[in-house]
Amino acid sequence: MINQYETVFIATPVLSEAQMKEAVEKFRKVITDNNGEVVHEEDWGLKKLAYPIQKKSTGFYHLIEFKSESAFIEKLETQFRRDERVMRFLTFKMDKHSVAYSEKKRRMKKEQNQKEA
Amino acid sequence: MAQNNSEIRYLTPLAVEVKKKKYCRFLKNRIKYVDYKDAQFLKRFLNEQGKILPRRLTGTSLKYHRKVAQAVKRARHLALLPYVTDLMK
């Protein structure tokens, strides 16, 4: 069963820009190696947390939208748990409304960029 | 005496409450999905302490109130919204 998922994870702020890229690259590879297809990616950058996690008040947020087998999610989450760089993660199964919502959001952003350019 | 009854006068005009009808903003604007990543929007459904406001105050329909509640809880997990706080707004 192929579903569309969305995963947001928070990496520790102690990482450097390059290390963060490497971490993202690793999870992207985990997805593509398991017959997943990355649909969209968003880097929210360093954000302030609403409450401290592991005694840290900021974190790097990264969002990946992808299509994959439902059985793969368990593997991905184990990878998240094993990785010390990841402080928090959330995987969300998208239904047709959320897919439509994110597509609309992306389209609007694109149009806005075109207007500015 | 009976005449006076029909001419009751008040010093201040009686406050007749005009209730503004509450409505569900999701049904009205045809929003089908509540985004947990949009913390700014979800804050409308929270009180100062970061608690979820009841349906009787927000006017949201049951179907979407459940979705709002779920989205708020997801946002809390991702530290986009606080679990507890004082004077959030």
N, CA and C atoms of all chains as a GROMACS GRO file, in nm:
protein
  618
    1MET      N    1   0.085  -0.121   0.000
    1MET     CA    2   0.000   0.000   0.000
    1MET      C    3   0.088   0.124   0.000
    2ILE      N    4   0.078   0.203  -0.105
    2ILE     CA    5   0.159   0.325  -0.115
    2ILE      C    6   0.078   0.442  -0.061
    3ASN      N    7   0.138   0.513   0.030
    3ASN     CA    8   0.072   0.630   0.086
    3ASN      C    9   0.164   0.750   0.075
    4GLN      N   10   0.105   0.866   0.093
    4GLN     CA   11   0.188   0.985   0.100
    4GLN      C   12   0.204   1.024   0.246
    5TYR      N   13   0.328   1.052   0.284
    5TYR     CA   14   0.356   1.089   0.421
    5TYR      C   15   0.429   1.222   0.426
    6GLU      N   16   0.433   1.273   0.546
    6GLU     CA   17   0.501   1.400   0.567
    6GLU      C   18   0.575   1.383   0.698
    7THR      N   19   0.702   1.414   0.700
    7THR     CA   20   0.774   1.398   0.825
    7THR      C   21   0.850   1.526   0.858
    8VAL      N   22   0.837   1.567   0.982
    8VAL     CA   23   0.908   1.685   1.030
    8VAL      C   24   1.001   1.636   1.140
    9PHE      N   25   1.128   1.675   1.133
    9PHE     CA   26   1.214   1.641   1.246
    9PHE      C   27   1.294   1.763   1.292
   10ILE      N   28   1.329   1.760   1.419
   10ILE     CA   29   1.405   1.869   1.478
   10ILE      C   30   1.543   1.815   1.512
   11ALA      N   31   1.648   1.876   1.454
   11ALA     CA   32   1.785   1.836   1.482
   11ALA      C   33   1.845   1.932   1.585
   12THR      N   34   1.945   1.884   1.657
   12THR     CA   35   2.004   1.968   1.762
   12THR      C   36   2.071   2.091   1.703
   13PRO      N   37   2.067   2.201   1.776
   13PRO     CA   38   2.128   2.324   1.725
   13PRO      C   39   2.281   2.324   1.733
   14VAL      N   40   2.341   2.223   1.796
   14VAL     CA   41   2.487   2.221   1.806
   14VAL      C   42   2.553   2.187   1.672
   15LEU      N   43   2.473   2.134   1.578
   15LEU     CA   44   2.529   2.098   1.448
   15LEU      C   45   2.566   2.222   1.368
   16SER      N   46   2.666   2.205   1.282
   16SER     CA   47   2.700   2.314   1.191
   16SER      C   48   2.610   2.300   1.068
   17GLU      N   49   2.613   2.401   0.984
   17GLU     CA   50   2.530   2.402   0.864
   17GLU      C   51   2.557   2.277   0.778
   18ALA      N   52   2.685   2.244   0.764
   18ALA     CA   53   2.724   2.129   0.682
   18ALA      C   54   2.678   1.998   0.744
   19GLN      N   55   2.690   1.989   0.877
   19GLN     CA   56   2.647   1.866   0.945
   19GLN      C   57   2.497   1.845   0.931
   20MET      N   58   2.425   1.956   0.935
   20MET     CA   59   2.279   1.951   0.922
   20MET      C   60   2.243   1.900   0.783
   21LYS      N   61   2.315   1.952   0.681
   21LYS     CA   62   2.290   1.908   0.543
   21LYS      C   63   2.315   1.759   0.530
   22GLU      N   64   2.420   1.714   0.598
   22GLU     CA   65   2.456   1.573   0.593
   22GLU      C   66   2.345   1.487   0.655
   23ALA      N   67   2.291   1.535   0.768
   23ALA     CA   68   2.183   1.462   0.835
   23ALA      C   69   2.061   1.453   0.744
   24VAL      N   70   2.027   1.564   0.680
   24VAL     CA   71   1.912   1.565   0.590
   24VAL      C   72   1.936   1.469   0.475
   25GLU      N   73   2.059   1.474   0.422
   25GLU     CA   74   2.098   1.387   0.311
   25GLU      C   75   2.080   1.241   0.349
   26LYS      N   76   2.117   1.210   0.473
   26LYS     CA   77   2.108   1.072   0.521
   26LYS      C   78   1.964   1.022   0.519
   27PHE      N   79   1.873   1.107   0.570
   27PHE     CA   80   1.733   1.064   0.575
   27PHE      C   81   1.669   1.060   0.437
   28ARG      N   82   1.715   1.150   0.350
   28ARG     CA   83   1.665   1.146   0.213
   28ARG      C   84   1.706   1.015   0.148
   29LYS      N   85   1.829   0.974   0.178
   29LYS     CA   86   1.882   0.849   0.121
   29LYS      C   87   1.804   0.729   0.176
   30VAL      N   88   1.775   0.735   0.308
   30VAL     CA   89   1.698   0.627   0.370
   30VAL      C   90   1.564   0.610   0.298
   31ILE      N   91   1.502   0.722   0.264
   31ILE     CA   92   1.372   0.718   0.196
   31ILE      C   93   1.387   0.662   0.054
   32THR      N   94   1.483   0.717  -0.022
   32THR     CA   95   1.495   0.673  -0.161
   32THR      C   96   1.547   0.529  -0.172
   33ASP      N   97   1.629   0.487  -0.077
   33ASP     CA   98   1.680   0.350  -0.081
   33ASP      C   99   1.571   0.247  -0.055
   34ASN      N  100   1.464   0.290   0.012
   34ASN     CA  101   1.354   0.198   0.041
   34ASN      C  102   1.236   0.221  -0.052
   35ASN      N  103   1.266   0.249  -0.178
   35ASN     CA  104   1.164   0.268  -0.281
   35ASN      C  105   1.067   0.381  -0.251
   36GLY      N  106   1.114   0.477  -0.173
   36GLY     CA  107   1.029   0.593  -0.148
   36GLY      C  108   1.058   0.700  -0.251
   37GLU      N  109   0.964   0.793  -0.263
   37GLU     CA  110   0.983   0.900  -0.360
   37GLU      C  111   0.961   1.033  -0.290
   38VAL      N  112   1.066   1.115  -0.287
   38VAL     CA  113   1.053   1.245  -0.220
   38VAL      C  114   0.972   1.338  -0.308
   39VAL      N  115   0.864   1.392  -0.253
   39VAL     CA  116   0.777   1.480  -0.330
   39VAL      C  117   0.817   1.625  -0.310
   40HIS      N  118   0.847   1.657  -0.186
   40HIS     CA  119   0.873   1.797  -0.154
   40HIS      C  120   0.960   1.806  -0.029
   41GLU      N  121   1.037   1.913  -0.022
   41GLU     CA  122   1.120   1.932   0.097
   41GLU      C  123   1.118   2.077   0.139
   42GLU      N  124   1.123   2.098   0.267
   42GLU     CA  125   1.125   2.235   0.318
   42GLU      C  126   1.224   2.244   0.431
   43ASP      N  127   1.307   2.346   0.426
   43ASP     CA  128   1.400   2.368   0.537
   43ASP      C  129   1.354   2.492   0.611
   44TRP      N  130   1.315   2.474   0.735
   44TRP     CA  131   1.263   2.588   0.811
   44TRP      C  132   1.376   2.661   0.884
   45GLY      N  133   1.494   2.602   0.883
   45GLY     CA  134   1.608   2.665   0.947
   45GLY      C  135   1.604   2.654   1.098
   46LEU      N  136   1.685   2.735   1.162
   46LEU     CA  137   1.693   2.732   1.308
   46LEU      C  138   1.574   2.808   1.366
   47LYS      N  139   1.495   2.736   1.446
   47LYS     CA  140   1.376   2.799   1.504
   47LYS      C  141   1.380   2.788   1.656
   48LYS      N  142   1.315   2.882   1.719
   48LYS     CA  143   1.306   2.878   1.864
   48LYS      C  144   1.198   2.777   1.902
   49LEU      N  145   1.226   2.695   2.002
   49LEU     CA  146   1.128   2.597   2.046
   49LEU      C  147   1.033   2.661   2.147
   50ALA      N  148   0.911   2.610   2.150
   50ALA     CA  149   0.811   2.664   2.244
   50ALA      C  150   0.843   2.625   2.387
   51TYR      N  151   0.919   2.517   2.402
   51TYR     CA  152   0.963   2.473   2.535
   51TYR      C  153   1.094   2.398   2.515
   52PRO      N  154   1.182   2.393   2.616
   52PRO     CA  155   1.311   2.328   2.593
   52PRO      C  156   1.299   2.178   2.572
   53ILE      N  157   1.377   2.127   2.478
   53ILE     CA  158   1.387   1.982   2.456
   53ILE      C  159   1.534   1.947   2.476
   54GLN      N  160   1.561   1.851   2.556
   54GLN     CA  161   1.699   1.810   2.590
   54GLN      C  162   1.782   1.932   2.629
   55LYS      N  163   1.721   2.018   2.705
   55LYS     CA  164   1.784   2.139   2.759
   55LYS      C  165   1.829   2.236   2.650
   56LYS      N  166   1.769   2.225   2.533
   56LYS     CA  167   1.804   2.320   2.427
   56LYS      C  168   1.680   2.400   2.389
   57SER      N  169   1.703   2.527   2.360
   57SER     CA  170   1.586   2.612   2.334
   57SER      C  171   1.567   2.643   2.185
   58THR      N  172   1.658   2.594   2.100
   58THR     CA  173   1.639   2.610   1.957
   58THR      C  174   1.661   2.477   1.886
   59GLY      N  175   1.625   2.472   1.759
   59GLY     CA  176   1.647   2.350   1.682
   59GLY      C  177   1.631   2.375   1.534
   60PHE      N  178   1.695   2.288   1.454
   60PHE     CA  179   1.681   2.294   1.309
   60PHE      C  180   1.560   2.213   1.269
   61TYR      N  181   1.465   2.275   1.201
   61TYR     CA  182   1.346   2.204   1.155
   61TYR      C  183   1.365   2.167   1.008
   62HIS      N  184   1.321   2.047   0.976
   62HIS     CA  185   1.323   2.007   0.836
   62HIS      C  186   1.201   1.922   0.805
   63LEU      N  187   1.139   1.950   0.692
   63LEU     CA  188   1.019   1.877   0.653
   63LEU      C  189   1.043   1.804   0.522
   64ILE      N  190   1.002   1.678   0.517
   64ILE     CA  191   1.011   1.601   0.392
   64ILE      C  192   0.874   1.540   0.363
   65GLU      N  193   0.828   1.560   0.242
   65GLU     CA  194   0.704   1.495   0.197
   65GLU      C  195   0.745   1.384   0.104
   66PHE      N  196   0.690   1.266   0.124
   66PHE     CA  197   0.734   1.155   0.038
   66PHE      C  198   0.623   1.053   0.023
   67LYS      N  199   0.641   0.968  -0.079
   67LYS     CA  200   0.549   0.857  -0.102
   67LYS      C  201   0.624   0.729  -0.075
   68SER      N  202   0.563   0.639  -0.001
   68SER     CA  203   0.631   0.512   0.023
   68SER      C  204   0.532   0.406   0.070
   69GLU      N  205   0.585   0.287   0.087
   69GLU     CA  206   0.510   0.175   0.145
   69GLU      C  207   0.481   0.207   0.291
   70SER      N  208   0.369   0.158   0.340
   70SER     CA  209   0.336   0.186   0.479
   70SER      C  210   0.432   0.116   0.575
   71ALA      N  211   0.487   0.001   0.533
   71ALA     CA  212   0.576  -0.074   0.621
   71ALA      C  213   0.709  -0.002   0.643
   72PHE      N  214   0.741   0.089   0.554
   72PHE     CA  215   0.868   0.160   0.562
   72PHE      C  216   0.873   0.258   0.679
   73ILE      N  217   0.758   0.308   0.720
   73ILE     CA  218   0.753   0.412   0.823
   73ILE      C  219   0.820   0.365   0.953
   74GLU      N  220   0.797   0.239   0.985
   74GLU     CA  221   0.858   0.185   1.107
   74GLU      C  222   1.010   0.192   1.099
   75LYS      N  223   1.062   0.159   0.981
   75LYS     CA  224   1.207   0.162   0.960
   75LYS      C  225   1.260   0.304   0.973
   76LEU      N  226   1.189   0.395   0.913
   76LEU     CA  227   1.231   0.535   0.916
   76LEU      C  228   1.233   0.586   1.060
   77GLU      N  229   1.131   0.549   1.136
   77GLU     CA  230   1.124   0.599   1.273
   77GLU      C  231   1.232   0.538   1.360
   78THR      N  232   1.269   0.412   1.333
   78THR     CA  233   1.382   0.354   1.407
   78THR      C  234   1.509   0.432   1.378
   79GLN      N  235   1.524   0.470   1.250
   79GLN     CA  236   1.642   0.550   1.212
   79GLN      C  237   1.644   0.682   1.288
   80PHE      N  238   1.527   0.742   1.300
   80PHE     CA  239   1.517   0.869   1.373
   80PHE      C  240   1.556   0.849   1.519
   81ARG      N  241   1.507   0.741   1.578
   81ARG     CA  242   1.533   0.717   1.720
   81ARG      C  243   1.681   0.688   1.743
   82ARG      N  244   1.744   0.620   1.648
   82ARG     CA  245   1.884   0.585   1.665
   82ARG      C  246   1.976   0.705   1.650
   83ASP      N  247   1.932   0.801   1.569
   83ASP     CA  248   2.020   0.913   1.539
   83ASP      C  249   2.019   1.014   1.653
   84GLU      N  250   2.137   1.039   1.706
   84GLU     CA  251   2.145   1.129   1.822
   84GLU      C  252   2.123   1.274   1.783
   85ARG      N  253   2.138   1.303   1.656
   85ARG     CA  254   2.121   1.442   1.613
   85ARG      C  255   1.976   1.484   1.612
   86VAL      N  256   1.887   1.386   1.604
   86VAL     CA  257   1.744   1.417   1.596
   86VAL      C  258   1.684   1.424   1.736
   87MET      N  259   1.631   1.539   1.770
   87MET     CA  260   1.572   1.555   1.903
   87MET      C  261   1.426   1.514   1.905
   88ARG      N  262   1.355   1.541   1.795
   88ARG     CA  263   1.211   1.517   1.791
   88ARG      C  264   1.170   1.490   1.646
   89PHE      N  265   1.072   1.404   1.625
   89PHE     CA  266   1.023   1.385   1.489
   89PHE      C  267   0.875   1.356   1.492
   90LEU      N  268   0.810   1.379   1.380
   90LEU     CA  269   0.667   1.348   1.368
   90LEU      C  270   0.642   1.306   1.224
   91THR      N  271   0.584   1.188   1.207
   91THR     CA  272   0.547   1.143   1.073
   91THR      C  273   0.395   1.144   1.065
   92PHE      N  274   0.345   1.196   0.957
   92PHE     CA  275   0.203   1.218   0.943
   92PHE      C  276   0.157   1.159   0.811
   93LYS      N  277   0.055   1.075   0.816
   93LYS     CA  278   0.001   1.019   0.692
   93LYS      C  279  -0.096   1.119   0.633
   94MET      N  280  -0.071   1.158   0.509
   94MET     CA  281  -0.153   1.263   0.449
   94MET      C  282  -0.275   1.202   0.382
   95ASP      N  283  -0.390   1.264   0.406
   95ASP     CA  284  -0.510   1.224   0.331
   95ASP      C  285  -0.525   1.318   0.212
   96LYS      N  286  -0.633   1.300   0.135
   96LYS     CA  287  -0.643   1.378   0.011
   96LYS      C  288  -0.654   1.527   0.039
   97HIS      N  289  -0.716   1.562   0.154
   97HIS     CA  290  -0.731   1.704   0.184
   97HIS      C  291  -0.597   1.769   0.216
   98SER      N  292  -0.514   1.698   0.293
   98SER     CA  293  -0.385   1.758   0.328
   98SER      C  294  -0.292   1.763   0.208
   99VAL      N  295  -0.304   1.664   0.117
   99VAL     CA  296  -0.224   1.668  -0.006
   99VAL      C  297  -0.263   1.789  -0.088
  100ALA      N  298  -0.395   1.810  -0.099
  100ALA     CA  299  -0.444   1.924  -0.176
  100ALA      C  300  -0.398   2.055  -0.113
  101TYR      N  301  -0.403   2.057   0.020
  101TYR     CA  302  -0.364   2.179   0.093
  101TYR      C  303  -0.217   2.212   0.067
  102SER      N  304  -0.130   2.112   0.078
  102SER     CA  305   0.013   2.141   0.063
  102SER      C  306   0.046   2.175  -0.082
  103GLU      N  307  -0.027   2.114  -0.175
  103GLU     CA  308  -0.003   2.148  -0.316
  103GLU      C  309  -0.044   2.291  -0.345
  104LYS      N  310  -0.156   2.330  -0.286
  104LYS     CA  311  -0.206   2.466  -0.305
  104LYS      C  312  -0.107   2.566  -0.246
  105LYS      N  313  -0.057   2.531  -0.128
  105LYS     CA  314   0.037   2.620  -0.059
  105LYS      C  315   0.163   2.638  -0.142
  106ARG      N  316   0.210   2.529  -0.200
  106ARG     CA  317   0.330   2.536  -0.283
  106ARG      C  318   0.307   2.618  -0.408
  107ARG      N  319   0.188   2.598  -0.469
  107ARG     CA  320   0.156   2.670  -0.591
  107ARG      C  321   0.150   2.820  -0.565
  108MET      N  322   0.088   2.855  -0.452
  108MET     CA  323   0.076   2.997  -0.418
  108MET      C  324   0.213   3.059  -0.394
  109LYS      N  325   0.299   2.982  -0.330
  109LYS     CA  326   0.433   3.032  -0.302
  109LYS      C  327   0.510   3.056  -0.433
  110LYS      N  328   0.492   2.961  -0.524
  110LYS     CA  329   0.558   2.971  -0.654
  110LYS      C  330   0.512   3.096  -0.728
  111GLU      N  331   0.380   3.117  -0.725
  111GLU     CA  332   0.325   3.234  -0.795
  111GLU      C  333   0.378   3.363  -0.734
  112GLN      N  334   0.387   3.361  -0.603
  112GLN     CA  335   0.438   3.479  -0.534
  112GLN      C  336   0.583   3.507  -0.574
  113ASN      N  337   0.660   3.400  -0.583
  113ASN     CA  338   0.799   3.416  -0.623
  113ASN      C  339   0.810   3.471  -0.764
  114GLN      N  340   0.720   3.423  -0.849
  114GLN     CA  341   0.722   3.470  -0.987
  114GLN      C  342   0.688   3.618  -0.995
  115LYS      N  343   0.592   3.658  -0.911
  115LYS     CA  344   0.553   3.798  -0.909
  115LYS      C  345   0.670   3.887  -0.867
  116GLU      N  346   0.738   3.839  -0.765
  116GLU     CA  347   0.850   3.918  -0.714
  116GLU      C  348   0.964   3.926  -0.815
  117ALA      N  349   0.982   3.819  -0.889
  117ALA     CA  350   1.093   3.816  -0.984
  117ALA      C  351   1.069   3.905  -1.106
  118MET      N  352  -5.440   5.350   3.871
  118MET     CA  353  -5.331   5.255   3.895
  118MET      C  354  -5.309   5.165   3.775
  119ALA      N  355  -5.416   5.121   3.718
  119ALA     CA  356  -5.404   5.031   3.603
  119ALA      C  357  -5.343   5.101   3.484
  120GLN      N  358  -5.364   5.232   3.477
  120GLN     CA  359  -5.308   5.308   3.364
  120GLN      C  360  -5.156   5.312   3.370
  121ASN      N  361  -5.106   5.331   3.491
  121ASN     CA  362  -4.961   5.344   3.508
  121ASN      C  363  -4.884   5.221   3.459
  122ASN      N  364  -4.948   5.107   3.469
  122ASN     CA  365  -4.879   4.983   3.432
  122ASN      C  366  -4.829   4.983   3.288
  123SER      N  367  -4.903   5.049   3.202
  123SER     CA  368  -4.862   5.047   3.061
  123SER      C  369  -4.754   5.149   3.030
  124GLU      N  370  -4.727   5.232   3.129
  124GLU     CA  371  -4.628   5.338   3.102
  124GLU      C  372  -4.506   5.326   3.192
  125ILE      N  373  -4.457   5.210   3.202
  125ILE     CA  374  -4.337   5.192   3.284
  125ILE      C  375  -4.219   5.253   3.212
  126ARG      N  376  -4.146   5.336   3.282
  126ARG     CA  377  -4.028   5.397   3.219
  126ARG      C  378  -3.903   5.356   3.295
  127TYR      N  379  -3.802   5.335   3.222
  127TYR     CA  380  -3.675   5.298   3.283
  127TYR      C  381  -3.578   5.414   3.270
  128LEU      N  382  -3.493   5.430   3.370
  128LEU     CA  383  -3.394   5.536   3.363
  128LEU      C  384  -3.291   5.509   3.254
  129THR      N  385  -3.249   5.384   3.250
  129THR     CA  386  -3.157   5.345   3.142
  129THR      C  387  -3.230   5.249   3.050
  130PRO      N  388  -3.210   5.263   2.922
  130PRO     CA  389  -3.279   5.172   2.831
  130PRO      C  390  -3.238   5.027   2.856
  131LEU      N  391  -3.336   4.940   2.849
  131LEU     CA  392  -3.308   4.798   2.875
  131LEU      C  393  -3.208   4.744   2.773
  132ALA      N  394  -3.109   4.676   2.827
  132ALA     CA  395  -3.010   4.618   2.737
  132ALA      C  396  -3.067   4.492   2.674
  133VAL      N  397  -3.106   4.505   2.552
  133VAL     CA  398  -3.157   4.388   2.481
  133VAL      C  399  -3.038   4.320   2.414
  134GLU      N  400  -3.012   4.202   2.457
  134GLU     CA  401  -2.892   4.137   2.404
  134GLU      C  402  -2.913   4.091   2.262
  135VAL      N  403  -2.830   4.141   2.174
  135VAL     CA  404  -2.833   4.093   2.037
  135VAL      C  405  -2.720   3.992   2.025
  136LYS      N  406  -2.758   3.868   2.021
  136LYS     CA  407  -2.653   3.766   2.016
  136LYS      C  408  -2.601   3.753   1.874
  137LYS      N  409  -2.470   3.761   1.863
  137LYS     CA  410  -2.410   3.740   1.732
  137LYS      C  411  -2.400   3.590   1.710
  138LYS      N  412  -2.454   3.548   1.601
  138LYS     CA  413  -2.455   3.404   1.576
  138LYS      C  414  -2.314   3.353   1.552
  139LYS      N  415  -2.280   3.248   1.628
  139LYS     CA  416  -2.148   3.189   1.606
  139LYS      C  417  -2.154   3.094   1.487
  140TYR      N  418  -2.043   3.081   1.422
  140TYR     CA  419  -2.041   2.990   1.308
  140TYR      C  420  -1.907   2.917   1.305
  141CYS      N  421  -1.909   2.809   1.230
  141CYS     CA  422  -1.786   2.731   1.218
  141CYS      C  423  -1.705   2.788   1.101
  142ARG      N  424  -1.588   2.839   1.132
  142ARG     CA  425  -1.510   2.904   1.026
  142ARG      C  426  -1.463   2.806   0.920
  143PHE      N  427  -1.454   2.679   0.957
  143PHE     CA  428  -1.406   2.581   0.859
  143PHE      C  429  -1.515   2.548   0.758
  144LEU      N  430  -1.640   2.537   0.809
  144LEU     CA  431  -1.750   2.509   0.717
  144LEU      C  432  -1.776   2.630   0.629
  145LYS      N  433  -1.767   2.749   0.689
  145LYS     CA  434  -1.798   2.870   0.614
  145LYS      C  435  -1.696   2.893   0.502
  146ASN      N  436  -1.568   2.873   0.535
  146ASN     CA  437  -1.465   2.898   0.434
  146ASN      C  438  -1.425   2.774   0.357
  147ARG      N  439  -1.496   2.665   0.383
  147ARG     CA  440  -1.470   2.537   0.316
  147ARG      C  441  -1.325   2.492   0.330
  148ILE      N  442  -1.275   2.502   0.451
  148ILE     CA  443  -1.142   2.451   0.477
  148ILE      C  444  -1.158   2.305   0.517
  149LYS      N  445  -1.084   2.218   0.448
  149LYS     CA  446  -1.105   2.075   0.474
  149LYS      C  447  -0.996   2.018   0.564
  150TYR      N  448  -0.886   2.092   0.576
  150TYR     CA  449  -0.772   2.035   0.646
  150TYR      C  450  -0.714   2.138   0.742
  151VAL      N  451  -0.692   2.098   0.865
  151VAL     CA  452  -0.634   2.187   0.964
  151VAL      C  453  -0.484   2.158   0.972
  152ASP      N  454  -0.404   2.258   0.941
  152ASP     CA  455  -0.260   2.236   0.934
  152ASP      C  456  -0.196   2.249   1.071
  153TYR      N  457  -0.122   2.147   1.112
  153TYR     CA  458  -0.057   2.152   1.244
  153TYR      C  459   0.071   2.234   1.240
  154LYS      N  460   0.118   2.269   1.120
  154LYS     CA  461   0.243   2.344   1.109
  154LYS      C  462   0.220   2.495   1.121
  155ASP      N  463   0.093   2.535   1.112
  155ASP     CA  464   0.061   2.677   1.116
  155ASP      C  465   0.026   2.717   1.260
  156ALA      N  466   0.127   2.741   1.341
  156ALA     CA  467   0.106   2.768   1.483
  156ALA      C  468   0.029   2.898   1.504
  157GLN      N  469   0.055   2.995   1.418
  157GLN     CA  470  -0.008   3.125   1.433
  157GLN      C  471  -0.161   3.113   1.420
  158PHE      N  472  -0.204   3.028   1.328
  158PHE     CA  473  -0.346   3.008   1.309
  158PHE      C  474  -0.408   2.930   1.425
  159LEU      N  475  -0.337   2.829   1.473
  159LEU     CA  476  -0.389   2.746   1.582
  159LEU      C  477  -0.402   2.824   1.712
  160LYS      N  478  -0.326   2.933   1.724
  160LYS     CA  479  -0.331   3.012   1.846
  160LYS      C  480  -0.468   3.076   1.868
  161ARG      N  481  -0.546   3.089   1.761
  161ARG     CA  482  -0.681   3.143   1.777
  161ARG      C  483  -0.769   3.051   1.860
  162PHE      N  484  -0.732   2.926   1.866
  162PHE     CA  485  -0.815   2.829   1.937
  162PHE      C  486  -0.760   2.798   2.076
  163LEU      N  487  -0.667   2.880   2.121
  163LEU     CA  488  -0.608   2.856   2.253
  163LEU      C  489  -0.633   2.976   2.343
  164ASN      N  490  -0.637   2.951   2.472
  164ASN     CA  491  -0.647   3.063   2.565
  164ASN      C  492  -0.506   3.105   2.608
  165GLU      N  493  -0.500   3.196   2.702
  165GLU     CA  494  -0.369   3.251   2.739
  165GLU      C  495  -0.272   3.146   2.794
  166GLN      N  496  -0.327   3.046   2.857
  166GLN     CA  497  -0.240   2.943   2.914
  166GLN      C  498  -0.203   2.835   2.812
  167GLY      N  499  -0.251   2.853   2.691
  167GLY     CA  500  -0.220   2.754   2.588
  167GLY      C  501  -0.315   2.636   2.589
  168LYS      N  502  -0.429   2.650   2.656
  168LYS     CA  503  -0.528   2.542   2.657
  168LYS      C  504  -0.621   2.558   2.537
  169ILE      N  505  -0.674   2.447   2.492
  169ILE     CA  506  -0.766   2.451   2.378
  169ILE      C  507  -0.901   2.506   2.425
  170LEU      N  508  -0.953   2.605   2.353
  170LEU     CA  509  -1.081   2.665   2.391
  170LEU      C  510  -1.195   2.569   2.358
  171PRO      N  511  -1.300   2.571   2.440
  171PRO     CA  512  -1.414   2.481   2.412
  171PRO      C  513  -1.491   2.526   2.289
  172ARG      N  514  -1.567   2.433   2.237
  172ARG     CA  515  -1.646   2.456   2.118
  172ARG      C  516  -1.750   2.565   2.140
  173ARG      N  517  -1.801   2.572   2.263
  173ARG     CA  518  -1.907   2.670   2.289
  173ARG      C  519  -1.853   2.812   2.278
  174LEU      N  520  -1.724   2.832   2.288
  174LEU     CA  521  -1.667   2.965   2.272
  174LEU      C  522  -1.622   2.992   2.128
  175THR      N  523  -1.565   2.891   2.064
  175THR     CA  524  -1.513   2.916   1.929
  175THR      C  525  -1.620   2.899   1.822
  176GLY      N  526  -1.724   2.822   1.853
  176GLY     CA  527  -1.831   2.801   1.756
  176GLY      C  528  -1.798   2.700   1.648
  177THR      N  529  -1.685   2.635   1.661
  177THR     CA  530  -1.643   2.536   1.561
  177THR      C  531  -1.733   2.412   1.566
  178SER      N  532  -1.760   2.354   1.453
  178SER     CA  533  -1.841   2.233   1.452
  178SER      C  534  -1.762   2.118   1.511
  179LEU      N  535  -1.832   2.017   1.555
  179LEU     CA  536  -1.767   1.905   1.625
  179LEU      C  537  -1.659   1.841   1.538
  180LYS      N  538  -1.693   1.822   1.411
  180LYS     CA  539  -1.601   1.756   1.319
  180LYS      C  540  -1.467   1.830   1.313
  181TYR      N  541  -1.474   1.963   1.301
  181TYR     CA  542  -1.350   2.038   1.287
  181TYR      C  543  -1.286   2.069   1.420
  182HIS      N  544  -1.366   2.071   1.526
  182HIS     CA  545  -1.306   2.090   1.658
  182HIS      C  546  -1.211   1.975   1.690
  183ARG      N  547  -1.254   1.855   1.653
  183ARG     CA  548  -1.168   1.738   1.676
  183ARG      C  549  -1.039   1.752   1.598
  184LYS      N  550  -1.051   1.802   1.474
  184LYS     CA  551  -0.931   1.816   1.391
  184LYS      C  552  -0.840   1.924   1.445
  185VAL      N  553  -0.901   2.034   1.495
  185VAL     CA  554  -0.821   2.140   1.555
  185VAL      C  555  -0.745   2.086   1.676
  186ALA      N  556  -0.817   2.011   1.760
  186ALA     CA  557  -0.756   1.958   1.881
  186ALA      C  558  -0.638   1.868   1.846
  187GLN      N  559  -0.658   1.784   1.744
  187GLN     CA  560  -0.551   1.694   1.701
  187GLN      C  561  -0.431   1.773   1.648
  188ALA      N  562  -0.460   1.878   1.572
  188ALA     CA  563  -0.352   1.960   1.514
  188ALA      C  564  -0.274   2.032   1.624
  189VAL      N  565  -0.346   2.082   1.724
  189VAL     CA  566  -0.279   2.151   1.834
  189VAL      C  567  -0.186   2.054   1.906
  190LYS      N  568  -0.233   1.932   1.926
  190LYS     CA  569  -0.150   1.834   1.996
  190LYS      C  570  -0.026   1.798   1.916
  191ARG      N  571  -0.041   1.792   1.784
  191ARG     CA  572   0.076   1.765   1.699
  191ARG      C  573   0.174   1.881   1.706
  192ALA      N  574   0.120   2.002   1.702
  192ALA     CA  575   0.207   2.120   1.708
  192ALA      C  576   0.281   2.127   1.841
  193ARG      N  577   0.214   2.083   1.947
  193ARG     CA  578   0.281   2.082   2.077
  193ARG      C  579   0.396   1.983   2.079
  194HIS      N  580   0.375   1.869   2.018
  194HIS     CA  581   0.481   1.768   2.013
  194HIS      C  582   0.604   1.822   1.942
  195LEU      N  583   0.582   1.901   1.838
  195LEU     CA  584   0.694   1.955   1.760
  195LEU      C  585   0.744   2.088   1.816
  196ALA      N  586   0.702   2.122   1.937
  196ALA     CA  587   0.746   2.244   2.005
  196ALA      C  588   0.714   2.370   1.924
  197LEU      N  589   0.608   2.362   1.844
  197LEU     CA  590   0.560   2.482   1.775
  197LEU      C  591   0.466   2.560   1.867
  198LEU      N  592   0.398   2.485   1.953
  198LEU     CA  593   0.312   2.546   2.054
  198LEU      C  594   0.355   2.492   2.190
  199PRO      N  595   0.338   2.572   2.296
  199PRO     CA  596   0.376   2.523   2.429
  199PRO      C  597   0.268   2.433   2.488
  200TYR      N  598   0.308   2.343   2.575
  200TYR     CA  599   0.210   2.262   2.649
  200TYR      C  600   0.146   2.348   2.757
  201VAL      N  601   0.230   2.420   2.830
  201VAL     CA  602   0.180   2.510   2.934
  201VAL      C  603   0.256   2.641   2.924
  202THR      N  604   0.186   2.749   2.951
  202THR     CA  605   0.251   2.878   2.946
  202THR      C  606   0.164   2.981   3.019
  203ASP      N  607   0.220   3.100   3.039
  203ASP     CA  608   0.143   3.210   3.093
  203ASP      C  609   0.150   3.324   2.993
  204LEU      N  610   0.039   3.388   2.972
  204LEU     CA  611   0.035   3.507   2.888
  204LEU      C  612   0.102   3.484   2.752
  205MET      N  613   0.038   3.399   2.675
  205MET     CA  614   0.096   3.365   2.545
  205MET      C  615   0.076   3.479   2.445
  206LYS      N  616  -0.040   3.550   2.456
  206LYS     CA  617  -0.069   3.649   2.352
  206LYS      C  618  -0.028   3.790   2.392
   0.00000   0.00000   0.00000
